[in-house]
């Protein structure tokens, strides 16, 4: 069994480690792959912008199913245009 000072030191180190990991995760540095982390950061940024603009999460958005499909269709059409632009 560790003495009191050593146990406090161990728990302090563990606490600092966990704080650092949590801070990294909140900033979008979750994996050891920088590409995946970059995408995660973009998702987090977009989420924050959406919350500022709409004031609710996607899970709380209760718009009709057809509206979701229409939005996805429009996004898909834009995506095709972006691909075509990059090919030209």
Rosetta silent file (secondary structure, phi, psi, omega in degrees, C-alpha in Angstrom):
SEQUENCE: XXXXXXXXXXXXXXXXXXXXXXXXXXXXXXXXXXXXXXXXXXXXXXXXXXXXXXXXXXXXXXXXXXXXXXXXXXXXXXXXXXXXXXXX
SCORE:     score description
SCORE:     0.000 S_00000001
   1 L     0.000  139.416  179.725    0.000    0.000    0.000 S_00000001
   2 L   -77.928  149.185  174.281    1.253    3.476   -0.845 S_00000001
   3 L   -73.763  170.407 -173.202    1.760    6.047    1.818 S_00000001
   4 H   -58.546  -45.714 -178.701   -0.536    9.060    1.827 S_00000001
   5 H   -64.099  -42.642  179.024    1.866   11.412   -0.033 S_00000001
   6 H   -66.010  -37.421  178.824    2.626    8.853   -2.733 S_00000001
   7 H   -67.187  -40.631  177.365   -1.083    8.115   -3.187 S_00000001
   8 H   -63.419  -42.398  178.997   -1.851   11.839   -3.517 S_00000001
   9 H   -63.547  -43.523  179.532    0.950   12.184   -6.061 S_00000001
  10 H   -61.945  -46.142 -179.418   -0.314    9.162   -8.011 S_00000001
  11 H   -67.918  -35.836  176.634   -3.881   10.468   -8.061 S_00000001
  12 H   -64.091  -44.605  177.564   -2.713   13.977   -9.018 S_00000001
  13 H   -61.977  -43.094  178.919   -0.728   12.559  -11.946 S_00000001
  14 H   -63.855  -42.455  178.692   -3.680   10.461  -13.030 S_00000001
  15 H   -62.137  -44.367  178.330   -5.997   13.473  -12.767 S_00000001
  16 H   -62.997  -42.290  177.584   -3.630   15.615  -14.855 S_00000001
  17 H   -59.324  -47.965 -178.860   -3.346   12.880  -17.472 S_00000001
  18 H   -65.572  -38.063  176.469   -7.132   12.576  -17.720 S_00000001
  19 H   -61.876  -43.130  179.641   -7.578   16.360  -17.938 S_00000001
  20 H   -63.032  -45.958  179.862   -5.071   16.499  -20.780 S_00000001
  21 H   -64.474  -40.048  178.536   -6.778   13.665  -22.666 S_00000001
  22 H   -65.004  -43.570  178.477  -10.210   15.222  -22.164 S_00000001
  23 H   -60.262  -44.606  178.182   -8.954   18.610  -23.396 S_00000001
  24 H   -60.970  -42.901 -179.049   -7.456   16.948  -26.488 S_00000001
  25 H   -64.869  -43.017  179.542  -10.711   15.089  -27.165 S_00000001
  26 H   -62.843  -31.691  178.593  -12.818   18.239  -26.813 S_00000001
  27 L   -82.067   -3.409  177.340  -10.514   19.927  -29.319 S_00000001
  28 L    96.451    7.886  178.091  -11.045   17.041  -31.756 S_00000001
  29 L   -97.247   81.105 -172.587   -7.766   15.183  -31.221 S_00000001
  30 L  -102.700  -34.179 -177.358   -9.248   11.798  -30.532 S_00000001
  31 L  -112.558  177.732  175.091   -7.238    9.378  -32.658 S_00000001
  32 L   -92.028    7.844  178.475   -3.610    9.041  -33.683 S_00000001
  33 L  -102.872  112.185 -176.541   -4.627    9.739  -37.294 S_00000001
  34 H   -63.371  -27.598  178.770   -4.317   13.457  -38.102 S_00000001
  35 H   -69.775  -46.089  177.692   -6.699   13.154  -41.045 S_00000001
  36 H   -61.443  -43.381  178.970   -9.454   11.647  -38.904 S_00000001
  37 H   -61.271  -38.928  179.052   -8.819   14.290  -36.231 S_00000001
  38 H   -62.458  -41.956  178.611   -9.102   17.050  -38.835 S_00000001
  39 H   -66.343  -41.014  177.847  -12.513   15.716  -39.925 S_00000001
  40 H   -60.648  -44.258  178.621  -13.641   15.436  -36.289 S_00000001
  41 H   -61.940  -38.596  177.992  -12.624   19.071  -35.683 S_00000001
  42 H   -64.874  -41.041  177.448  -14.588   20.118  -38.766 S_00000001
  43 H   -63.232  -43.400  179.127  -17.651   18.240  -37.489 S_00000001
  44 H   -62.239  -42.552  179.019  -17.312   19.886  -34.083 S_00000001
  45 H   -62.372  -45.653 -179.602  -16.990   23.332  -35.681 S_00000001
  46 H   -64.015  -38.957  177.648  -20.028   22.710  -37.870 S_00000001
  47 H   -61.101  -46.773 -179.684  -21.998   21.453  -34.861 S_00000001
  48 H   -62.539  -40.828  177.745  -21.183   24.604  -32.878 S_00000001
  49 H   -63.981  -41.483  178.575  -22.186   26.796  -35.833 S_00000001
  50 H   -64.737  -39.766  178.223  -25.447   24.864  -36.202 S_00000001
  51 H   -65.190  -40.558  178.748  -26.208   25.219  -32.513 S_00000001
  52 H   -65.756  -37.673 -176.480  -25.559   28.967  -32.702 S_00000001
  53 H   -79.373  -45.408 -172.309  -27.754   29.293  -35.781 S_00000001
  54 H  -105.333  -20.580  176.234  -30.619   26.906  -34.971 S_00000001
  55 L    74.882   12.317  177.018  -30.394   26.517  -31.197 S_00000001
  56 L  -153.628  156.465 -179.891  -31.015   22.768  -31.145 S_00000001
  57 L   -77.401  165.561  175.963  -29.268   19.517  -31.924 S_00000001
  58 H   -59.390  -39.092 -178.013  -30.109   17.332  -34.901 S_00000001
  59 H   -67.163  -23.118  178.559  -31.683   14.823  -32.518 S_00000001
  60 H   -91.629   -6.845 -178.850  -34.014   17.536  -31.196 S_00000001
  61 L   -81.925  117.110 -174.441  -34.975   18.690  -34.693 S_00000001
  62 L  -109.424   32.162  177.782  -38.399   17.254  -35.418 S_00000001
  63 L   -65.515  158.117 -176.026  -38.955   18.482  -38.949 S_00000001
  64 L   -60.666  151.071 -179.688  -40.918   16.104  -41.185 S_00000001
  65 H   -53.062  -44.236 -178.564  -39.205   13.094  -42.737 S_00000001
  66 H   -60.213  -34.488  178.193  -39.770   14.422  -46.264 S_00000001
  67 H   -66.546  -38.049  176.824  -37.868   17.606  -45.372 S_00000001
  68 H   -62.892  -43.585 -179.712  -34.877   15.531  -44.240 S_00000001
  69 H   -64.548  -43.039  179.138  -34.943   13.627  -47.532 S_00000001
  70 H   -61.676  -45.128  177.839  -35.245   16.860  -49.517 S_00000001
  71 H   -59.289  -44.609 -179.989  -32.298   18.392  -47.609 S_00000001
  72 H   -64.256  -39.578  178.491  -30.185   15.288  -48.247 S_00000001
  73 H   -62.621  -45.663  179.615  -31.125   15.336  -51.927 S_00000001
  74 H   -63.559  -41.688  177.396  -30.124   19.000  -52.262 S_00000001
  75 H   -62.640  -39.541  179.176  -26.834   18.368  -50.468 S_00000001
  76 H   -65.200  -40.498  178.415  -26.169   15.422  -52.783 S_00000001
  77 H   -64.198  -41.295  176.020  -26.826   17.535  -55.863 S_00000001
  78 H   -61.112  -41.719 -179.356  -24.399   20.173  -54.562 S_00000001
  79 H   -59.031  -43.195  177.753  -21.841   17.432  -53.909 S_00000001
  80 H   -60.199  -42.014  178.220  -22.065   16.283  -57.544 S_00000001
  81 H   -63.037  -41.922  179.193  -21.465   19.869  -58.668 S_00000001
  82 H   -62.548  -41.841  177.987  -18.418   20.162  -56.413 S_00000001
  83 H   -63.895  -44.046  179.855  -16.989   16.943  -57.861 S_00000001
  84 H   -61.909  -41.545  178.691  -17.621   18.084  -61.396 S_00000001
  85 H   -60.603  -41.800 -178.595  -15.928   21.412  -60.673 S_00000001
  86 H   -70.100  -25.586  178.823  -12.828   19.661  -59.332 S_00000001
  87 H   -79.342  -19.587 -177.957  -12.628   17.454  -62.440 S_00000001
  88 L   -92.687    0.000    0.000  -12.638   20.428  -64.837 S_00000001
